[in-house]
Amino acid sequence: MTFNSFASQIYTVNGDSFTEIALTVFRFQAKNNPTYAAFIRHLGVDISSIHSINQIPFLPISFFKSQTIKTGEWEPETVFTSSGTTSDLTSRHYLPDLSFYLRNAERCFEYFFGPVKDFQFMALLPAYLERQGSSLIAMMDHFIKISTSAASGFYLSDIDKLLADIRNSPHSSSKTILWGVSFALLDLSEKQPGPLNVLIFETGGMKGRRRELTRDDLHDQLSKAFDVTPIRSEYGMTELLSQAYTIGKTRFKCPPWMKIIGRELTDPLQKGLLNETAGINVIDLANLHSIAFIETEDLGRVYPDGSFEILGRSDNSDIRGCNLLIE
């Protein structure tokens, strides 16, 4: 198998074929990713004994801080880095092809909301704009460039221009997206409350600038301040290529090539938990060049229909920018 043959399969995946493709990707990465291969050997796992996705070993996300996670031999074109709000040691995600990431992010958005070009994007992302290597900034820059609206753009601190552009937008409210980091949206809601005729997408993260809130509380405050319902959320991270989105309230849904699996908190090898608090494991089949099977430091609940909620962070884990949050 080659990377191109994998890529041709992941976007045709459905519920019936997901397990077969995931197992194929697992066997390929177990042989061709040195870090993952060493991890599997350390666990004493026989690759040939893995016949279900719940048997697959998931690589702890902390390995992105200490190892170069690569499947195959290639030179990186892009390196995404995490924000590192509580430590100088940050995650590094090496990619051989930036365009693959951008097109995948586009596919994730369009799976839920329709063509990116039909939307106007107003990005309120301080902290992300103020550093190098943000995958979120790369994604939003791509969306802004292919948007048909001249008003699409980044608004670092020019709130007056942001509000004026929203008021004067020729786009309908259903096609104008204000995409913001949580603390910046809360700042805006307190400084300039009032109805906003837009869709609001929050991407989590207080970056140490405000008290942490549950997602329910955050959405409640933003909805009341801006008279916008529902508030939508995006779930992504430096170490992944794909994004999940909330469609209604606080439950996220994944595109077909991404799947969330709940793991037992005291035994990470026990997986498949439903309807209870669990550690969050992610299968992201688009992570072909790094690792598709990641044990995150998030806590959540996974539901039988494949949707999931994020409840917070596990003990002793760093606060990461693109997910929420606990009191």
Residue pairs with C-beta under 8 A, 6 or more apart in sequence:
1 24
1 28
3 72
3 288
3 289
6 21
6 24
6 25
6 28
6 285
6 288
7 100
7 288
9 17
9 21
10 21
10 257
10 285
10 286
10 288
11 107
11 257
13 21
13 256
13 257
13 285
14 256
15 256
18 53
18 256
18 257
18 259
19 52
19 53
21 285
22 53
22 56
22 259
22 283
22 285
22 292
23 50
23 51
23 53
23 56
25 285
25 288
25 292
26 47
26 50
26 56
26 292
26 293
27 47
27 50
28 71
29 36
29 71
29 291
29 292
29 293
30 36
30 37
30 40
30 47
31 37
31 47
32 71
32 72
33 69
33 70
33 71
33 72
33 290
33 291
34 70
35 59
35 63
35 67
35 68
35 69
35 70
35 291
36 59
36 69
36 71
36 291
39 57
39 59
39 63
40 47
40 57
43 57
45 57
49 55
50 56
53 259
53 261
53 283
54 261
54 271
54 272
56 283
56 293
57 269
57 293
58 261
58 263
58 268
58 271
58 281
58 293
58 294
58 295
59 69
59 291
59 293
59 294
59 295
60 294
60 295
61 91
61 237
61 239
61 294
61 295
61 296
61 297
62 297
63 69
64 82
64 91
64 92
64 93
64 238
64 239
65 89
65 90
65 91
65 92
66 89
68 92
68 94
69 93
69 94
69 290
69 291
70 94
70 289
70 290
71 288
71 289
71 290
71 291
72 289
74 96
74 289
75 96
76 94
76 95
76 96
77 95
77 96
77 97
77 98
78 94
78 95
78 98
78 101
78 138
79 92
79 93
79 94
79 95
79 133
80 92
80 93
80 95
80 133
80 134
80 135
80 138
80 238
81 90
81 91
81 92
81 93
81 131
81 132
81 133
81 134
81 238
82 90
82 91
82 92
82 237
82 238
82 239
82 320
82 321
83 90
83 127
83 128
83 131
83 134
83 205
83 207
83 320
83 321
84 90
84 318
85 207
85 208
85 318
85 319
85 320
85 321
86 208
86 318
86 319
87 318
91 238
91 239
93 135
93 238
93 239
93 290
94 289
94 290
95 101
95 289
95 290
96 289
97 289
98 138
100 241
100 286
100 289
101 135
101 138
101 139
101 241
102 138
102 139
102 142
104 241
104 242
104 286
105 139
105 142
105 143
105 241
105 242
105 243
106 116
106 142
106 143
106 146
107 255
108 242
108 243
108 244
108 245
108 255
108 258
109 116
109 143
109 243
109 245
110 116
111 255
111 256
112 245
112 247
112 253
112 255
113 119
113 245
116 143
116 146
116 147
117 146
117 147
117 148
118 148
118 175
119 143
119 147
119 149
119 171
119 175
119 176
119 177
120 147
120 149
120 151
120 152
120 169
120 171
120 175
120 176
120 177
121 140
121 143
121 144
121 147
121 149
121 152
121 153
121 177
121 179
122 151
122 152
122 153
122 155
122 162
122 165
122 166
122 176
122 177
122 178
122 179
122 198
123 140
123 144
123 153
123 154
123 155
123 179
123 180
124 155
124 162
124 178
124 179
124 180
124 181
124 184
124 185
124 188
125 136
125 137
125 140
125 154
125 156
125 179
125 180
125 181
125 184
125 203
126 156
126 157
126 181
126 184
127 181
127 183
127 184
127 205
127 207
127 209
127 321
128 134
128 136
128 137
128 181
128 321
129 137
129 154
129 156
130 156
135 236
135 238
136 203
136 236
136 321
136 322
139 236
139 243
140 154
140 179
141 154
143 152
144 152
144 153
144 154
149 169
149 170
149 171
151 165
151 168
151 169
151 171
155 161
155 162
159 188
159 191
159 192
162 178
162 188
163 192
166 176
166 178
166 196
166 197
166 198
169 176
169 197
173 197
173 198
173 199
174 199
176 197
176 198
176 199
177 198
177 199
177 200
177 201
178 185
178 196
178 198
178 199
178 200
178 201
179 201
179 203
179 234
180 188
180 200
180 201
180 202
180 203
181 202
181 203
181 204
181 205
181 207
181 321
182 202
182 203
182 204
182 205
182 206
182 210
182 213
182 218
182 324
182 325
183 205
183 206
183 207
183 209
183 210
185 200
185 202
185 222
186 210
186 218
186 221
186 222
189 221
189 222
189 225
189 226
190 225
193 225
193 226
194 225
194 226
194 227
195 226
195 227
195 228
196 226
196 227
196 228
198 226
198 228
199 228
199 232
200 222
200 226
200 228
200 231
200 232
201 231
201 232
201 233
201 234
202 218
202 219
202 222
202 231
202 232
202 233
202 234
203 233
203 234
203 236
203 321
203 322
204 233
204 234
204 235
204 321
204 322
204 323
204 324
204 325
205 319
205 320
205 321
205 322
205 323
205 324
205 325
206 212
206 213
206 319
206 325
207 321
208 319
212 319
212 324
212 325
212 326
212 327
213 221
213 324
213 325
213 327
214 324
214 325
214 326
214 327
215 233
215 250
215 309
215 310
215 324
215 325
216 249
216 250
218 231
218 324
218 325
219 230
219 231
219 233
219 249
219 250
222 228
222 231
223 229
223 230
223 231
230 246
230 248
230 249
232 245
232 246
232 247
233 245
233 246
233 250
233 252
233 324
234 243
234 244
234 245
234 322
235 243
235 244
235 245
235 252
235 310
235 322
235 323
236 242
236 243
236 244
236 322
237 296
237 320
237 322
237 323
238 320
238 322
239 290
239 294
240 282
240 284
240 286
240 287
240 294
241 284
241 286
241 287
242 254
242 255
242 257
242 258
242 284
242 286
242 287
243 255
244 252
244 253
244 254
244 255
244 258
244 260
244 308
245 252
245 253
246 252
246 253
247 253
250 309
251 303
251 307
251 308
251 309
252 260
252 307
252 308
252 309
252 310
253 306
253 307
254 260
254 306
254 308
257 284
257 285
257 286
258 282
258 283
258 284
258 285
258 286
259 282
259 283
259 306
260 280
260 281
260 282
260 283
260 300
260 302
260 306
260 308
261 271
261 272
261 280
261 281
261 282
261 283
261 302
262 271
262 272
262 273
262 274
262 276
262 278
262 279
262 280
262 281
262 300
262 301
262 302
262 308
263 269
263 270
263 271
263 273
263 278
263 279
263 280
263 281
263 295
264 270
264 271
264 273
264 278
264 279
265 277
265 278
265 279
265 299
265 314
268 279
268 295
271 281
273 302
274 302
274 303
274 304
275 301
275 302
275 303
275 304
276 301
277 299
277 300
277 301
277 311
278 299
278 300
278 301
278 302
279 295
279 296
279 297
279 298
279 299
279 314
280 296
280 298
280 299
280 300
280 302
280 308
280 310
281 293
281 294
281 295
281 296
282 293
282 294
282 296
283 292
283 293
284 292
284 294
285 292
286 292
287 294
297 313
297 314
297 317
297 318
297 320
298 310
298 312
298 313
298 314
298 323
299 310
299 311
299 312
299 313
299 314
299 326
300 308
300 309
300 310
300 311
301 308
301 309
301 311
302 308
310 323
310 324
311 326
312 324
312 325
312 326
313 319
313 320
313 323
313 325
313 326
